[in-house]
Amino acid sequence: MREEDLNFHWKTVVNTIRDGIMIVDRMGQIISVNRAFETITGYRRSEAIGQSCQLLHCDICQAAHDPEDRSWCNLFRTGRIDANRCTLIRKDRRPVHVIKNASLLHGATGKVIGAVETLTDVTELVRREDQIQAFRQELHQEDGFSGILGASPAISRVFELVRNAARSDAPVIILGESGTGKELVARAIHDVGIRKAKPFVKVNCAALNESLLESELFGHVKGAFTGAFRDREGRFEAAHHGEIFIDEIGDLPPHIQVKLLRVLEEKVVERVGSNQPMPIDVRIISATHRNLDAMVAEGAFRKDLFYRINVIPIWVPPLRERLEDIPLLAESFLKGIGLKTGKTIPAVSPEAMALLANYPWPGNVRELKSAFEYACVTCHENRLEYYHFPPNIVGQGSISAPRHEPGQSREETQRRQLITALQQTGGNRTAAAKILGVTRVTVWNRMKRFGIQLPL
């Protein structure tokens, strides 16, 4: 390939790159840009060339002229800029967030003749980061606790137990059906507890077979078994001075139950293949959906281990016992799905909310979240309707969903919907308002108009 052909193709390559490219001389005057630079900054090539690079008002640029006034910025002292995040000002005065890389250009004699900068537009990523941060802050507001959402009496009792457990160093066991959020409770205990600055290590007993589980928990030494090519620390060692969360502890095999009991009683661990005890300082938080009392009676779980881990029990209620939290959870899931997919659905119809309140939720909060993910995929309207949710939920929950029936007046429909919502929320007007998609004042006014009194 001839040199002139190479130069032609090189220009094509530069203009194909999605990152903005800017070349400046030693005085900082722009001498070349590519098409991506024009898109990112809003300046056409003809407008940029010949101008100072200060045209972009980069917030990290530092002017630093040498005695002969030849250097235009600190880059000529440092030699390069590596992946610095900064903000530029576009031609239309809008800020644009970029990742900047820059390097000096040298001529054939080695003398500095200028510099080249690349600009990667990360404005959308920054916007998403800001949204996620705002969302995280919302999760810690008054309608929740350390990421656990809810305002019902049932979940409020859990919040109080979490606060009490966080002030203690005794073992905690979290009980509840699958999908109720036991891991979130464990994380909350750690986040507000006395060991919050120390490690929080998780292990799921149900996800590992017996041989792997023992090695994961306690570690192993080289040669302990086939494939043990080097020493490996276990999760207990990794959690030293912190907390370990043992999920589905009811699935522990008997011989590992014995080893765990020794950890609790003697505060030491022994790696698989070693008889050298190592002292550890770890607070144990465990969880299970099983009935450990029944397992102890059947001999499937050691009684002495059960008494050791069952010092502070926390029961996480199933979703069917805190239906008034569904509107809060729904709002949270819609925001989270919107952040991930970019698809914004601002509301849930009263009929859909009533459907959700009439479904038994055997999979609890996990199933509710999956239902919203399904509904958001099937919805092409400006709010979620009951028919957007999975067929099994519609089939089981829609019987009681309040919908307008032929021959019934609007006021009769409103009265029936209000009574249903109040019954579903135990008379909680705020929760009923969220189900109906109206304000609390509207609920109060309708109760007066229709002569509805509590308790129903």
C-alpha positions in Angstrom: 0.0 0.0 0.0 1.4 3.4 -1.0 1.9 6.1 1.6 -0.8 8.4 0.0 -3.3 5.5 0.1 -2.4 4.8 3.7 -3.0 8.5 4.6 -6.4 8.4 2.9 -7.5 5.3 4.7 -6.1 6.6 8.0 -8.5 9.6 7.7 -11.4 7.2 7.1 -10.5 5.2 10.2 -10.2 8.3 12.4 -13.6 9.5 11.2 -15.2 6.1 11.9 -14.0 6.1 15.6 -16.8 7.0 18.0 -14.5 8.8 20.4 -13.7 12.4 19.7 -10.2 13.1 18.5 -8.5 16.6 18.7 -5.0 17.4 17.7 -3.4 20.7 18.9 -0.1 22.4 18.3 2.4 23.5 21.0 0.4 26.6 21.6 -2.9 24.7 22.1 -4.4 25.7 18.8 -6.7 23.1 17.3 -5.3 21.8 14.0 -7.4 18.7 13.4 -10.6 17.1 14.7 -12.7 14.0 13.6 -16.4 13.7 13.1 -17.1 12.3 16.6 -15.5 15.5 18.0 -18.1 17.5 16.1 -20.9 15.4 17.4 -19.7 15.5 21.1 -18.9 19.2 21.2 -21.4 20.7 18.7 -18.6 22.6 17.0 -18.1 22.0 13.2 -14.6 21.3 12.0 -14.4 24.7 10.4 -15.4 26.4 13.6 -12.9 24.5 15.8 -9.7 24.6 13.7 -7.5 27.6 14.5 -9.2 28.1 17.9 -7.6 27.6 21.3 -8.5 24.3 22.9 -9.8 26.4 25.8 -12.8 26.8 23.5 -14.2 23.6 25.3 -13.8 25.0 28.9 -12.6 21.7 30.2 -12.9 21.7 34.0 -9.6 19.8 34.6 -7.3 21.8 32.3 -4.5 23.7 34.0 -2.7 26.5 32.2 1.0 26.3 32.8 3.2 28.4 30.5 7.0 28.0 30.5 9.4 31.0 30.5 9.3 31.3 26.7 5.5 31.1 26.8 5.4 28.0 24.6 3.4 25.5 26.7 -0.3 25.9 26.7 -1.3 23.6 29.5 0.0 21.3 32.2 -0.1 18.4 29.8 3.3 19.6 28.4 4.8 19.1 31.9 3.2 15.8 32.8 3.4 14.3 29.3 0.0 12.5 29.3 -3.5 12.3 30.8 -4.9 8.9 31.5 -8.6 8.3 31.6 -9.5 11.5 33.5 -13.2 12.2 33.9 -14.1 15.8 33.2 -16.8 18.1 31.9 -16.8 20.1 28.7 -19.1 22.9 27.6 -20.7 22.3 24.2 -21.4 25.0 21.6 -25.0 25.1 22.8 -23.7 25.7 26.4 -24.8 22.3 27.6 -22.3 20.4 29.7 -21.1 17.0 28.4 -19.3 14.5 30.6 -16.3 12.8 29.0 -13.4 10.6 29.7 -10.2 12.3 28.5 -7.0 10.7 27.4 -4.1 12.9 26.1 -0.5 12.4 25.0 2.3 14.5 23.5 3.2 14.2 19.9 6.9 14.1 18.9 8.5 14.9 15.6 11.2 12.9 13.8 13.9 14.6 16.0 12.1 13.8 19.2 11.0 17.4 19.7 7.4 18.0 21.0 5.3 19.3 18.2 1.9 19.1 19.8 -0.6 16.8 21.5 -3.5 14.6 20.8 -6.6 14.1 22.9 -9.4 11.6 22.8 -12.8 12.3 24.3 -15.3 9.5 25.2 -18.8 10.8 25.9 -20.1 9.3 29.2 -23.0 11.8 29.7 -25.6 9.1 29.7 -23.7 6.9 32.1 -23.3 9.9 34.5 -27.1 10.5 34.3 -27.8 6.9 35.1 -25.4 7.0 38.0 -27.2 10.1 39.4 -30.6 8.3 39.0 -29.3 5.2 40.8 -27.9 7.3 43.6 -31.1 9.1 44.0 -33.0 5.8 44.0 -30.7 4.4 46.7 -31.4 7.5 48.8 -35.1 6.9 48.4 -34.7 3.4 49.6 -33.4 4.7 53.0 -36.3 7.1 53.5 -39.2 6.8 55.9 -41.0 4.1 54.0 -38.2 1.6 54.5 -35.2 0.6 56.4 -31.7 0.0 55.0 -33.0 -1.0 51.6 -36.0 -3.0 52.9 -39.2 -1.4 51.8 -42.4 -1.4 53.8 -44.5 0.6 56.3 -46.9 -2.1 57.5 -47.0 -3.2 61.2 -45.6 -6.6 60.2 -42.5 -5.3 58.5 -42.1 -2.5 61.1 -41.6 -5.2 63.8 -38.8 -6.6 61.6 -37.2 -3.2 61.5 -37.2 -2.9 65.3 -35.7 -6.4 65.7 -33.0 -5.5 63.2 -32.1 -2.4 65.2 -31.9 -4.5 68.4 -29.9 -7.3 66.7 -27.5 -4.7 65.3 -26.6 -3.5 68.8 -25.7 -7.0 69.8 -22.9 -9.5 68.9 -25.0 -12.6 69.5 -25.9 -15.1 66.7 -29.0 -14.2 64.7 -31.2 -16.5 62.7 -33.6 -15.1 60.1 -36.7 -17.3 59.4 -39.2 -17.0 56.7 -40.5 -18.3 53.4 -38.5 -18.2 50.2 -38.5 -14.8 48.6 -39.4 -12.8 51.6 -36.0 -10.9 51.7 -34.0 -12.7 54.4 -30.7 -11.7 52.8 -31.8 -8.1 52.8 -32.5 -8.4 56.5 -29.0 -9.9 57.1 -27.4 -7.1 55.1 -29.4 -4.5 57.1 -28.1 -6.0 60.4 -24.6 -5.6 59.2 -25.0 -2.1 57.7 -26.3 -0.6 60.9 -24.4 -2.8 63.3 -21.2 -2.5 65.4 -19.2 -4.5 62.7 -20.4 -2.4 59.7 -16.8 -1.4 58.8 -15.7 -5.0 58.7 -16.3 -7.8 56.1 -19.7 -9.2 55.4 -19.3 -12.6 53.8 -22.1 -14.7 52.3 -22.4 -18.4 51.6 -25.5 -20.3 50.4 -25.6 -23.8 51.7 -28.2 -24.9 49.2 -26.1 -23.8 46.2 -23.0 -26.0 46.9 -22.6 -29.8 47.2 -21.3 -31.3 50.4 -17.6 -31.4 49.6 -17.5 -27.9 48.1 -19.4 -26.5 51.0 -17.0 -27.7 53.6 -14.0 -26.2 51.7 -15.9 -22.9 51.1 -16.7 -22.5 54.8 -13.5 -23.6 56.4 -10.9 -23.5 53.6 -8.4 -26.3 52.8 -4.7 -27.0 52.7 -2.7 -28.1 49.7 -3.2 -31.8 49.0 -6.3 -32.2 51.2 -8.2 -33.7 48.3 -7.9 -34.2 44.5 -7.6 -30.8 42.9 -6.4 -29.0 46.1 -3.3 -27.6 44.4 -2.7 -24.8 47.0 -3.9 -23.6 50.4 -7.2 -21.7 50.3 -8.8 -19.7 53.0 -12.5 -20.3 53.8 -15.3 -17.9 54.2 -14.9 -17.8 58.0 -11.3 -16.6 57.7 -12.4 -14.0 55.1 -15.0 -12.8 57.6 -12.5 -12.4 60.5 -13.6 -9.4 62.7 -16.8 -9.1 60.6 -19.9 -11.1 60.0 -20.8 -14.2 58.0 -24.2 -14.8 56.5 -25.0 -18.6 56.2 -28.1 -18.8 54.0 -30.2 -21.9 54.0 -28.4 -23.3 57.1 -31.1 -26.0 57.3 -29.4 -27.7 54.3 -26.1 -28.2 56.2 -25.0 -31.9 56.2 -24.6 -33.5 59.7 -20.7 -33.6 59.8 -20.5 -29.9 58.8 -23.0 -29.1 61.5 -20.5 -30.6 64.0 -17.7 -28.4 62.6 -19.9 -25.3 62.8 -20.8 -26.0 66.3 -17.1 -26.1 67.2 -16.7 -22.7 65.5 -19.5 -21.3 67.7 -18.3 -22.8 70.9 -14.5 -22.4 70.6 -14.1 -19.6 68.1 -11.6 -21.5 66.0 -11.7 -23.1 62.5 -9.6 -25.9 61.0 -9.0 -26.0 57.3 -9.9 -29.3 55.5 -6.8 -31.5 55.7 -5.3 -29.7 58.6 -5.5 -30.2 62.4 -4.1 -26.7 63.1 -6.9 -24.6 64.8 -7.0 -20.9 63.8 -8.7 -18.4 66.1 -11.4 -16.3 64.5 -13.7 -13.5 65.6 -16.9 -13.7 63.5 -20.5 -13.0 64.2 -22.8 -15.5 62.6 -26.1 -14.6 60.9 -28.0 -17.5 59.5 -31.2 -17.9 57.6 -33.5 -20.7 56.5 -37.0 -21.3 55.0 -37.2 -24.7 56.8 -38.9 -25.6 60.0 -35.8 -26.2 62.2 -37.9 -27.2 65.2 -39.4 -30.0 63.2 -35.9 -31.0 61.8 -34.5 -31.1 65.4 -37.4 -33.4 66.4 -36.7 -35.6 63.4 -33.0 -35.7 64.1 -32.1 -34.0 60.9 -30.6 -31.0 62.6 -28.5 -31.0 65.8 -30.3 -29.7 68.8 -27.2 -28.2 70.4 -26.4 -26.3 67.1 -30.0 -25.0 66.9 -29.8 -23.6 70.4 -26.4 -21.9 69.5 -27.7 -20.2 66.4 -31.2 -19.4 67.7 -30.2 -16.6 70.1 -31.9 -13.8 68.2 -34.6 -15.1 65.9 -36.2 -12.7 63.4 -39.3 -13.9 61.5 -39.8 -12.1 58.1 -43.5 -12.1 57.3 -44.7 -13.4 53.9 -46.1 -10.8 51.5 -49.7 -12.0 52.0 -49.4 -10.8 55.6 -48.3 -7.3 54.6 -50.4 -6.6 51.4 -50.5 -2.8 52.3 -46.8 -2.7 51.4 -47.5 -3.7 47.8 -47.9 -0.1 46.5 -44.5 0.9 48.0 -42.9 -2.2 46.5 -44.6 -1.5 43.1 -43.3 2.0 43.0 -39.8 0.8 43.8 -39.8 -2.0 41.2 -41.1 0.4 38.5 -38.3 2.8 39.2 -35.7 0.1 39.2 -36.9 -1.5 36.0 -37.0 2.0 34.4 -33.4 2.6 35.4 -32.3 -0.8 33.9 -34.4 -0.7 30.7 -35.0 3.0 30.0 -38.7 2.3 29.8 -40.8 4.5 32.0 -44.2 3.4 33.2 -45.4 6.0 35.7 -48.4 4.3 37.3 -50.4 1.1 38.1 -54.1 1.2 37.5 -56.5 0.7 40.5 -57.7 -2.6 38.9 -54.2 -3.9 38.6 -53.4 -2.9 42.2 -56.5 -4.7 43.4 -55.5 -7.7 41.4 -52.1 -7.8 43.2 -53.8 -7.4 46.6 -56.0 -10.4 45.9 -53.2 -12.8 44.8 -51.7 -15.1 47.6 -48.0 -14.5 46.5 -46.5 -18.0 47.3 -43.2 -16.7 46.0 -43.5 -13.5 48.1 -41.6 -10.3 47.2 -39.3 -12.2 44.7 -42.4 -13.3 42.8 -43.9 -9.8 42.9 -40.7 -8.3 41.4 -40.7 -10.9 38.6 -44.4 -10.1 38.0 -43.5 -6.4 37.5 -40.6 -7.3 35.2 -43.1 -9.4 33.1 -45.7 -6.7 33.1 -43.3 -4.0 32.0 -42.3 -6.1 29.0 -45.9 -6.7 27.9 -47.1 -3.1 28.6 -47.2 -0.7 25.7 -49.4 1.8 27.4 -48.8 4.7 29.9 -49.8 2.6 32.9 -49.8 -1.0 34.0 -53.3 -2.7 33.7 -54.3 -6.0 35.4 -54.0 -7.9 32.1 -50.3 -7.0 31.7 -49.4 -9.3 34.6 -48.5 -13.0 34.2 -51.5 -15.3 33.4 -51.3 -17.3 36.6 -51.6 -14.2 38.7 -54.5 -12.8 36.6 -56.2 -16.2 36.8 -56.0 -16.4 40.6 -56.2 -12.8 41.6 -58.5 -11.1 39.2 -61.8 -12.6 40.6 -61.9 -9.9 43.3 -60.3 -7.1 41.2 -62.8 -4.2 41.3 -63.9 -3.4 37.8 -66.9 -1.5 36.4 -69.7 -3.9 35.7 -72.5 -3.3 33.1 -75.6 -1.7 34.6 -73.8 -0.3 37.6 -73.4 3.4 38.1 -70.0 5.1 38.5 -70.8 6.0 42.1 -71.7 2.3 42.9 -68.5 1.2 41.3 -66.5 3.7 43.3 -68.2 2.7 46.5 -67.5 -1.0 45.9 -63.8 -0.3 44.9 -63.3 1.8 48.1 -64.8 -0.8 50.4 -62.6 -3.5 48.7 -59.5 -1.4 49.1 -60.2 -0.6 52.8 -60.9 -4.3 53.5 -57.6 -5.3 51.8 -55.6 -2.7 53.9 -57.3 -3.3 57.2 -58.8 0.2 57.1 -55.5 2.0 56.4 -56.7 5.0 54.4 -53.2 5.8 53.0 -52.6 2.3 51.7 -56.2 2.2 50.3 -55.5 5.5 48.5 -52.4 4.0 46.8 -54.3 1.0 45.7 -57.0 3.2 44.2 -54.6 5.6 42.7 -56.1 8.6 44.5 -55.1 10.9 47.4 -55.8 10.2 51.0 -58.1 13.2 51.1 -60.2 11.7 48.2 -60.5 8.4 50.2 -61.7 10.4 53.2 -64.2 12.4 51.1 -65.6 9.3 49.5 -66.0 7.6 52.8 -68.1 10.5 54.0 -70.1 10.6 50.8 -70.9 6.9 50.8 -71.4 6.7 54.5 -68.6 4.2 55.0 -67.4 3.8 58.6 -64.5 1.9 60.1 -64.1 -0.9 61.1 -65.8 -2.5 58.2 
